[in-house]
Amino acid sequence: MTSFIEQVNQLIESRRSTKPRNFNGKKIDDSIVWQILENGNWAPTHGLTQPWRFKIFTDAGLEKLANFQALLYQKLTPEANFSPDKYERMQTNILKSSHVIVICMERQKSEKILELEEIEAVACSVQNMALTATAYGICSFWGSGGVTYTSELKEFLGIGEKDRCLGYLYLGYSDNPATSSRRTPIQEKVTWIAENTDTNDLT
Ligand SMILES: Cc1cc2nc3c(=O)[nH]c(=O)nc-3n(C[C@H](O)[C@H](O)[C@H](O)COP(=O)(O)O)c2cc1C
């Protein structure tokens, strides 16, 4: 039996982004998606604002989102730059998913907490969800391309002017899940301060 820390290490290391084009169309039970969302709800949040808001598209809702964003892409793209492949991908990525969680941040009315921190809290929530999906053997992919940051998408989602859409978390099963990724060593990104030899004086 592996220890809790070994399980956590394994879970974190094995979470991968699997592109929705590699999903197999198999449906995730809604009850599992609710558990994924429940774990998202336990993210840390400054001032307990809990700014994450999720719009779940599944079943015929996937067609609604797919059609909307493909047509929006067409509308917003100058003819010379229009890519029929991309237009198709904007639909198929969604249609191959079981559920698409559209990731939103609801801006606090008082705006006391920094917007940056509200976005950070939503990102923590998304990571909770991606890890939970991994534990269930479900693939996930956070995509933020295409029409993610447009005002038209905000209107479609019915979110406020100061709220934000931060992308889609595509969920699905795959016969060919991504298994490899790479990171440069953590040691290159860490400065370890364990001594106080400075005589810095701010006054
Ligand atoms: C905020 C955010 C937005 C992302 N948007 C995209 C995207 O639009 N397109 C894409 O290919 N990957 C996107 N990704 C996923 C990254 O490509 C992926 O995490 C990275 O390649 C590392 O792979 P891994 O998650 O399997 O370790 C996004 C990830 C994050 C955190």
The ligand as a MOL file (V3000), in Angstrom:
LIG
                    3D

  0  0  0     0  0            999 V3000
M  V30 BEGIN CTAB
M  V30 COUNTS 31 33 0 0 0
M  V30 BEGIN ATOM
M  V30 1 C -4.0030 29.1600 -18.0910 0
M  V30 2 C -3.6210 28.0910 -19.0750 0
M  V30 3 C -4.0140 28.2260 -20.3930 0
M  V30 4 C -3.6660 27.2690 -21.3520 0
M  V30 5 N -4.0530 27.4460 -22.6560 0
M  V30 6 C -3.6410 26.5810 -23.5920 0
M  V30 7 C -3.9800 26.7760 -24.9660 0
M  V30 8 O -4.7190 27.6980 -25.3120 0
M  V30 9 N -3.4950 25.9020 -25.8740 0
M  V30 10 C -2.6820 24.8460 -25.5070 0
M  V30 11 O -2.2230 24.1210 -26.3680 0
M  V30 12 N -2.4150 24.5980 -24.2060 0
M  V30 13 C -2.8670 25.4280 -23.2410 0
M  V30 14 N -2.5880 25.1880 -21.9210 0
M  V30 15 C -2.0070 23.8760 -21.5210 0
M  V30 16 C -0.5260 23.8430 -21.6490 0
M  V30 17 O -0.1770 23.7310 -22.9970 0
M  V30 18 C 0.0210 22.6140 -20.8840 0
M  V30 19 O -0.2830 22.7320 -19.5140 0
M  V30 20 C 1.5320 22.5080 -21.0560 0
M  V30 21 O 1.8280 22.1540 -22.3550 0
M  V30 22 C 2.1630 21.4740 -20.1320 0
M  V30 23 O 1.6220 20.2030 -20.3580 0
M  V30 24 P 1.1010 19.3530 -19.1240 0
M  V30 25 O -0.0860 20.1240 -18.5620 0
M  V30 26 O 0.6760 18.0220 -19.6960 0
M  V30 27 O 2.2020 19.2250 -18.1530 0
M  V30 28 C -2.9230 26.1100 -20.9570 0
M  V30 29 C -2.5530 25.9660 -19.6050 0
M  V30 30 C -2.8890 26.9470 -18.6760 0
M  V30 31 C -2.4800 26.7690 -17.2300 0
M  V30 END ATOM
M  V30 BEGIN BOND
M  V30 1 1 1 2
M  V30 2 1 2 3
M  V30 3 2 2 30
M  V30 4 2 3 4
M  V30 5 1 4 5
M  V30 6 1 4 28
M  V30 7 2 5 6
M  V30 8 1 6 7
M  V30 9 1 6 13
M  V30 10 2 7 8
M  V30 11 1 7 9
M  V30 12 1 9 10
M  V30 13 2 10 11
M  V30 14 1 10 12
M  V30 15 2 12 13
M  V30 16 1 13 14
M  V30 17 1 14 15
M  V30 18 1 14 28
M  V30 19 1 15 16
M  V30 20 1 16 17
M  V30 21 1 16 18
M  V30 22 1 18 19
M  V30 23 1 18 20
M  V30 24 1 20 21
M  V30 25 1 20 22
M  V30 26 1 22 23
M  V30 27 1 23 24
M  V30 28 2 24 25
M  V30 29 1 24 26
M  V30 30 1 24 27
M  V30 31 2 28 29
M  V30 32 1 29 30
M  V30 33 1 30 31
M  V30 END BOND
M  V30 END CTAB
M  END
